[in-house]
Amino acid sequence: MTTISERVESTARPVLRKKRDWSVAWRIVALLIASVFVLGPVLWTLSTSLRPPSDSFKLPPAFLPLNPDFTSYSQVFKQLNILGLVLNSALVTGLIAIGQMVTAALAGYAFAHLRFRGRGALFSIVLATMMVPAQVTIVPVFMLIRGVGLSDTLLALILPAIPTAFGTFLMRQYFMGLPADLAEAAAIDGASPWRTFRSVYAPLAMPGLAIVGILAFNFHWNEFFRPLIMTISEQNFTLPLGLVSLQGNLGTGSISVVLAGVVLSMIPALVVFMFGQRALQDGLTAGTGK
């Protein structure tokens, strides 16, 4: 004979399964809707780049090109020195990413584990700089760059972007999530603060550094505002700045060629994200507990 509790449990199981199935279904629907909003513009860009210019504004619009045309991609290479633009962007974004990883790791470790006077006030000032938009500081930064003789150079784009308030905050939180006993054990063994950071904490912080590097690369690869202000010569243009010339005089260029250049510019950032996705996931989940 079954007890009353067993009967209640057996009747409650189908109800719980139905609620669970509905919750999973709503999550799937929400993810599908979000994916449409996120991937829709990207797919439309790719689709338009594969259509002839005469079909770019055809009504009603065809989302999928029936006869893909790749001539727009060949026009990008004819109209632009795409190799030089890619090399400039790769050099600028690569050095900025490495520089931000180094400075964020050093500053984050100092704010997390070193004790010095004014640490809290100094960290508050660092956080306050995150609320200042780049448009506010671009004029004094430009005058400073021109004063030291680095105007219209790639260093004018690299050096001001190496300090990162967000990276410092991120690495400070990451280091605070690592056990503090490691520093005490290293101090007992006679290790200096620099040796403790280099040999103990820096290897454990690699997932967090991967986040800083990937985010810095993706942001500065697509950056347009600072290169527009800091560079004048075409040999110093980065890829986003060079793609503007595809629009032609007064926007008379082919929209298919412009979007073909946009698609080509997305490939390096996509490759970096694909190879760094595992490190990015590890960095977001690691160091959350002591």
N, C-alpha and C positions, 0 to 999 in steps of 0.2 A: 504494500500500500504506500502511496505517495503522501508526504506530509503537505500541510498547507503552504509552508514556505517554498517547497519545490514547485507546487502548482503556480504560485505567484511568480516565481522566477521564470518558469517555462512560458507563461503568458507575456511576461515583460520583454523577453528576448526579441521577438519579432518587432515590437515597437521600437526598441533601441536600434535594431538593424535598419529599419525604415528611416529613422531620423539620421543615422550615420550615412546611409546611402544618399539621402537628400542633401546633406551637408557637403559630401564629396562632389555631387553633381553641381551644386551652386559654386563651389570653388573652381571646378573645371570651366564653367561658363564665365566666371569672372576673369580667369586667366586667358581665355580665348578672346574676350572683349579687350583686355589690356594688350594682348599681343597684336590685335588688329590696329590699335592706335599707335603702337610702338613700331611695328614692322611695316605698316601701310605706307608711310612716306618713303621708306627705303625701297620697298618693292616697286612703288610708282616711279622712283628715280631710275632704277634699273630698267624698268619697262620702257620708259621714255627715251633712255639712251640707246635702246635697240630699235627705235622706230625712225623712219626717215623724217627730216625736218618738216616736210609738208604734212605729216600725220600727227605732229606734236599737239596741235590745237584742234584736232578733228572732233566734231560733235555728232553723235554722242561718243565720248572717249572710249577707246578699247583698252582695257587694263592689260591684256596679254597681247604682245605683238604677233600677228599671224605670220609675218615674213620678217624675221629678225635681220636687222641691217647693222653690221659692225663698222661701217665706214666712219661713224662719228669718233670711234676710238682711234682710228688711224689719223683723223684730222687733229686730234689732241696732240699727238706726237709731231705732226707737221707744224702746228702753230706755236708750240711751246718747247722749250728746252727742258723736257720733263725730267731727264736724268739729273740735270743740275739742280732743279728745284727739289727733287727727292733727296739728293745728297745734302743740300742745305738744311732741309727739315729734319733729316735723320741726325745730322751732326748737332743741331740746336736742341732738339728734343732729347736725344740720347745723353748729352752732357748735362742738361737741366735735370733729367731724371736721376742720373748718378749723383749730381751735386745735392739734390734734395734728399736723397737717401742718406748721404753722409751727414749733412747738417742736421736733418731731423733726428737721426739716431743719436748724435752727440748731444744735441739740445734736449731731446726727450729723456735721455739717461740722466743728464744733469738735473733736470727738474724733478725727476722721479726718485733718485737715490742719493743725490749729493745734498748736503746741508750747508747753506750759506745765507748770509744776511740779505734780505730783500728778495728771496726766491719767490714768494707768493705775489708780491707786487710786480716783479719783472714778468712772471708768467701771465698775470692779468693784462699787462701791456701787450704781450705777444698775442693773446687772444683778441684784444681790442683791435689789432690791425686787420683781423679777418673781416671786420665790419666796414672797412674803408675800401671803396671800389677802386679799381685800377685807374679809372678815368680821373680820379682826384689827384693821384700822385704821379701821373704820367708827365706833367710839365716839369716838376723839380727833378724827376729821374732823368728826363731828357737833357736838362741843363747840366746835370752832374755828369752824364755820359759825354756830352760835348766838351765839358771842361777838362776831362781827362784824355780827350783825343780819341774816343772810341765810337764817335758817331758814324753811322752808315757802315757798321761792321757787324759780324755775327756775334761778337762778344757783347755788343750792346743789347742783344736779346738774351744771352745766356746768363751773364753775371747778375743782373737785377732779379732774375727769377729763381736763383739758387736758394735763398732763404725762404722757408715755407712755414707759415704759422699753423696751417692745418696739419702738415706733416709732423711738426713739433708736438702739437696736441695729441695726434694719433699715436705717436711713438711713446709719449709720456704715459698715456693710458695703457699702452701695451706693456711697457716696462713695469708699471705698477701692478700689473696682473701676474708678473713673474715672482717667484718666491724670493723674499728678502734674505732668507737664510743663506742663499748662495753667496751674497756679498760678505756676510759675516764669516762664512767658512773660508772664502778667499783671503779675507783680511787676516784671519788666524794663520794662514799659510804664508803670510808676508807679501801678498800681492798688493800692488798699488791700485788706486782707483782706475787708472788707465788700463792696467793689465786685467783688472776685474771686468771692465767693460769689453775689452778686446777679446779675451779668452773665454769669458763665461756668458755674459749677457748678449753680446752681439750675435753669436751663432744661434741662440735661442730666439732672437728677434727677427730672423730672416723672413718668416711669413708676413710680419708687419711691414718690413722694409719692401717686400714685394708689392704690397698694397700701395705704398707711397710711390714706388717707381712706376707701376702700371697707370695709376691715376694721373701722375705728372706727365707721362708720355702721351696718353690719350688727350689730355687737356691742351698741352702745348703743341701737339701735332696739328690740331684744328684751330690754333690761335690765329686771329687775323688783326686784332686791334694794335697790339704792340709792334709787330713787323711793319704795319702801315705807317706808324709814326717814326720808328727808329731807322728804317732803311729807305734809301733812295735809289741806289744802283740796282739794276736788274740782276746782276750776278750775285747779289746778296738777298734776293727775294726767297721767301719760303714758299712751299707748295700752295697753301690757301691764298696767298697774295698773288701768286702767278696765275691761278685759275681765274682771277677777275678779268684778265685780259681776253679770255675766251668770250666774254660778253660783247666785245666789239665796241665801236664808237656809238655812244648813246643807246647801248643795249641792242644793237642790230645783229648781234651774233646768233648763231643757231642754238636753240635751247637744247637740242639733242647733243651737240658737242659739249656744251657747258655741263650737262648732267653726266656725260661720259667721263669728263674730267673729275667730277665729284665722286663717281663710282671708283675710279682709279685711286683717288686720294684716300678712300676708306679702306683699301686693301691692307696697307701696312698696319694701321691701327687694329684692324680685325685680326690679323695674324698675331700681333702682340697679345691681344686679349685671349685668343684661343690657346696660345702656349702658356700664358700666365694665369689661365682660369683656375687651375688646380691650386696654385700658390695663393691666388686671391681668395678662394674658398677656405683654405687652411688658415689664412691670416684673419679672416672674419670670425672664425670659430675658435682659434687657438688663443691662449692667454686670457680667457674669460674668467678663469678661477685660479686661486692661489693653491 
